[in-house]
Amino acid sequence: MQTIGERLEEARKKKGISIREAAEATKIRGEYLQKFEGNQFEIGLTDIYTRGFLRGYANYLRIPSDRLLSDYTALRGGEPRVRQPSREVYGRMDLAISSPDERGEPQGDSASGEASQRPHQARFPRPGENLPKGPAIDPALLFKASKIVGGVVILLVAFWVIKSLAGSGPSSAATHGVAATSSAISDAQAAAPAAIVSIVALQPVRVKLVRKSDGVELFQGQLQAGDRREYPNVPIYMTASELSAVEIEYKGHRFPTGHSGYDRIQFDFSGR
């Protein structure tokens, strides 16, 4: 019985197609296709991507993809291995990975047997999670502090009223001038552009960017090597087909994601 790689290689050669032509047509790296034909399926990606590439290559060569994937599953020893939960903190980015069981997602079987093989997604801490609990604050101390703050505010207001009533024409004009200057500075600061964070592709990669605050999708598509996408400096979720192929640039410095393969991370430089 022919192996998976032998079937793929035989079908490709019958069509007179080179590895390079097949890679250009399927948008799958030629090195992956060569490994598939050599029965090597450890390509550094998650199992869902490997299965997707195998299905796409089989469909391109017009051989039964379902049977090919069944043989691949049997070769892998049944169900694909599930990654163990892990957590890594990179700079100001909190990177977390969780399995479908932790996210509470259903794992029903589909016609192709791939529903249980969804890519791992990052689980981000909820507000207040994992924060150290401080000692309880005495209500009496809070009351005293509020009285002190209230007294200071009253004194400042009284001082401002007295100064306003006692001010002469020239000094009043100077005060208005200072106020106008402060207003102009505030307007200029408000009009200043927000800091920019850039997503830079080191090699062809598919990326999806979602703003964390409201879930709005900022971008989804294929980036080529050297492509750059710029966004305001706000917390953003980034999902990439190969995280090691993407770097984040902020204020002239580039930061690697610290992960490889298909996954999702959050980055946030707003505190810098």
Buried (B, 14 or more C-beta within 10 A) or exposed (E): EEEBBEBBBBBBEEEEBEBEEBBEEBEBBBEBBBBBBEBEBEBEBBBBBBBBBBBBBBEBBEBEBEEBBEBBBEEBEEEBEEBEEEEEEBEEBBBBBBBBEEEEEEEEEEEEBBBBBBBBBBBBEEEEEEEEEEEEEEEEEEEEEEEEEEEEEEEEEEEEEEEEEEEEEEEEEEEEEEEEEEEEEEEEEEEEEEEEBEBBBBEBBBBBBBBBEEEEEBBEEEBEEEBEBEBEBBBBBBBBBBBBBBBBBBEEEEBEBBBBBBBBBBBBBEEE
